[in-house]
């Protein structure tokens, strides 16, 4: 899918070209995300390119906002900016590692908690679907999205731009930036943004909005060319979020109604340095980054009026990346024809590189059981077993609350080497690559609990029992990731096919620790009385259950890019994925408090995608049609998690159908008092989605309608817009806690206005 929606009025700026021309030819974008500069029409995979105009047209502020424009991509709201989960072509998971890499100006973001950030001054977003493991390695089995922003030395003069918008729920968004090339060798840029909202969802318990919040941030860019061959760019990006969180409604009642508040606060700071060197056909690319993240989450984990238990989780991450890639190009042989210039017989391009990363996370995740939680989850479970033997006696606990402090020191570190070759033989392109990825994962853990109890049959007073679970777990992973692609260029387009392997990193899941510690408390309490307590599920007494294996997949794809007439581009593909050890989030049965990351032994996915982009021009009239459709049939082939056999069932959270259509028409008035006017309408269709492995809880297909009116002057424009105009009710997320089912509703109707300026 190649989206190149352009402005209906040529707003005067060094970075924005005049678009009212006498031709409707679509620019063939040089794509950078693939690390091979090649026109979009020649890419050997499905490609989505979303330009700045389409981002503005859809009022997209975050990467998840633009995901609906791409076939078979689903990045839903999950209750807070913490969880940036992604589902592409049936691959994805709620927690831990992502299936899509996110790269901002050449720097990969290591943690998906940073994925849900405010975008600013974006030139374009590129998404290559399918495994990108041979060049990008871990956590890119479904694709890589790269966000490209404005850089000072790409401009010929100073650029000042800004925007202010207001919308339903007192949503306010403001941003401003200035970019200035001081000379041909140095430029700088500063950008800032701020967002706030009163929220959409009300908690019936206290009558307050659950999802109110604010966000602020900015970036500083220093861009230089000290000599002709070198370009060095330094960037410091900062993002702060403070919000209410988790507007989860009970499936049984349809209401958000819980007694403990939820919130999420995050500070992220990402300084990075990039350097490019080019000479004599060779290019060296260097990139280094430091990524700091500190967040603080408060959650009512039972999401009911009952006072059961709460969680506070803090993370302090120090992450770093270092990458180096050398590339070159060689013309092989010449063929001479009489009276004509010599032509090359073949071209050979190559890349070799090394990359490394380290990711450390000091996590504190104390769970506090309230009195009602102690009675239901600990006393209830313990006394059911005790009273089968001693029906007239019971265990009593004197604690009013039971804090279970848990701390985890998580480490992931890895290094990789890779190579890719691309041969151009006439109309044929052959691309082959391989990457060797090594990763080390480690978790140091400590979880404790102190309980005062009495067994009425043998004890006259309360006694203390101390539970402690501590230790270290570590693992090593080695992955070899090959890729082979072949394509043929013709006058009408390109046909391609490829086979590639991708993988998602393994590791450890602390979110199941509350269940493990809860079971150990009961075991220790019974042991102190000389008794043995049978657990309903012995797996949740073993720390080994926190480990999960890497997920790997092989993707086979056939597709084509067509340009049948001027102004029209069509992309189609079919794909098949064999996935092994697919990582799936499992909510255990019964009144358990954690969630488990399990590996499905095997799953398979069939799918197809199609996209169309058409641009026309007739006098002062201009129009654009952009549409896409994706189909995914994703099923487990072999998956039994100990609670059920789900073989043949649909994989949860993967929508079977995704569709997007946008039509825009504009008229150039060309007056000083009014430059142009345009109207647009768009629709997104998605579903059905199975929410669980049993496939007995499903979101039916739904459609969201949007529209916009844009009035443009020379330096400014006014946009009036609406989303979900029909007020469609739909759900975006499902989970289970303590045997109860919960859903998050999608956002209702939104109306807003945005003013932009650019000089």
C-alpha positions, 0 to 999 in steps of 0.5 A: 500500500503506497499512500502519498496523499498531498496537500490541496494547497501549496502552503509555502515552506521549504519542505512542502512542494507546490502540488497543484501541477499539470500532472497526476503522476504519483511520486515513487518514494525512495524507501529508507526503512528497508536499509536499501534505497529503492523505489516503493514500486520495486519493493519485494514485499507489501509496503505502506507509506503514510505521508504527512498530509494523510497523518494530518487528514486523519488527525493521527497523533500516535503510531496506533492512530495510523495503524488503521490505514494499513491492511491487517494491522491492529494497534488498539487502545489498551487503557493506558499509554503503557501498553502499546500492543500490536497485532499484524497478520495474526501475530502479536501478544498483549504483554512483553515483546512486540512483533513489530519493530519501531524505528524513529529516524534510524534509532530502534525503540527497545521497549514497546512501552515507548511505542504509544508516544506523540508524533510531531513533524513527521514527514512520512511513516513506512511499514514493511510487512513480513519478517525483517529479521535479516536486517533488523533481528529480534522483535520484527517477525511481522514488520518494521515501522519507521517514522521519519521526521523533519531534519534541519539540513533537509530544508533550504530556509527556516521553517516555523510550524504549529497546530492547535486543536480542540475536540470532544471531551475537552481534548486540547492538543498544541504543538509548535516547532522551528527548524533553521539551517544556519548554513550548508554545514549546520542546522538546528530544530526545536519542537514542543507539544502538549495534550490533555483530555477530560476523558470519555469513560466514567467510573460508576463507583465515584462518578469520575472520568477514568481516562483523564490525563495530559502529556507533554514533550519535545525534541532538540535536533542538531544537524551538521555536515562537517565535511562533504562526506559526513553528516552527523545528527544528534537528537534528544527526545523527551516525553511525559505522560500522566493519566487516569487509566484502565476504563475496563467494564464488566462483561456481565454488567457492561459498567465500569464500576470499581473502587480503587483508582488507576493511573499511569505516569511515564517519563522517557528521555532518548538521546541519540547520535547518528552519523553517515559517511559516503564516498566512492560508492560506499556508505557507512551508517552509525547509530547509537542511543541511550533510552531512559524510561521511568513509569509508575502504574496503579491498578485495581486488579479485580476491577469490581467494587469488592476490595480484593487486591491492588497493584503498583508497578514501577519500572526504571529502564536504562537501555542502549543500542549501537549499530554500524552498517557498511554498504556498497554498490558495484556495476558488473560488466557492460553491454554495448549497442551500436549508436547507443550508450553502454548499459550495465549487464548487472548491478550488485548491492551489499550490506554488512553490519553489526548491531548490539543492545542492552536493556535493563529494567529494575521493576517493583511490583508490590501486590496488596491483598485487602481484607476481602481478598485475604478471605476469598483468595487465601482463607477461602482456598486454604479452608476448603482443603482443611475442612474436607479433613477437619470440618469443624475447624478453620484457619484464621488470619489477623492481617487487615492487609497482606502486602506482597512486595516483589522486585525484579531485575531484568536484563536482556542483552544481545549482539548480531551480525548480518549481511544482505546482497541484492543483484539486479539482472535486467528486469530481475532482482534477487535479494538474499540475506542472513543474520545471526542473533545472540541474546542473553536474558536474566531475571533476579527476583525477590517476593516476600509476604508476612502473615499472622494466622491461627488454626483453631483446632491446635493453636490458641494464638496467632503465629507468624509465617514468613514467605520468601521466594528469591533466585535467578533465572537466565537463558541464552538464545541463538537465532539464524534468520535467512531471507530470499526474495525474487522480483521481476520489473515490467512496464506495468509494475513488479511481481515478487515472491519471498521466504523469510524467517523472523523471531520474537525474543523469549524471556521472563514474565513477572506478571504471574508472580502474584499467583506464585507467591499467593500459592506459596503463602498457603503452602508455607502456612500449611507446612508450619502446621505439619500439613500438605495443601493440594493446589488446584493447579501445581504449575502456579507454584513453580517459578519456572512458569515465568519463562517463555521461549522465543517465537519463530515464524516462516513467512512465504509471500507472493505479491505485485505492485501495479501501475496500470494508468497514470495516477493509479497504484495497486498492490496485492499479495497473498501470504502463508505463515508457519509459526512455532512457539507462538507467545500467547497471553493466558488468563488462568481459570478460577480466582487467580491474580496473574496472567501467564505467557504461554507458548503455543506449539504451532500455529498457521496463518493464511492471508491476503491484502490489497491496496489502491491509491488513485489521484486525479486532477482536472482543472482546479479540481483534484481528488484522491482515493485511498483504500486497503483490505486485509484478510487473515485466517490465523489458527492454532495447530497444536496448543494445549496450555494444561487447561484446554486444547485449543487446536483449530481455534482462532488466535485471539486478538487477531482481526479476520478482516480489516478495511480502510477507504478514504476519498478526498476532493478539493477545489483550488480557488486561488484567491488571497482571501481563500486558497483552497477547500477540500472535503473528505470522508473515510471509513474503517471496518474491522472484525470479527475478533476472538478475544480468548483461546476458547473462541467463545467471546467475540467482537463482531465486525464494526465500521467507523465513519469519519469526515473532514472539511479543510479550508486553506489559506497561504500560511494556515488552514482550518480543519473541521473533523469528526470520528465515529460519526455514527456513534458505533459501540464496539470493544477493543480489548478483553481480559479475565481477572479472578474468573470475571471477564472485562472489556474496554469500549471503543471511543464514542463520537468525536468532533473537533477543529484544528488550526495549523500554520506553516511559514 
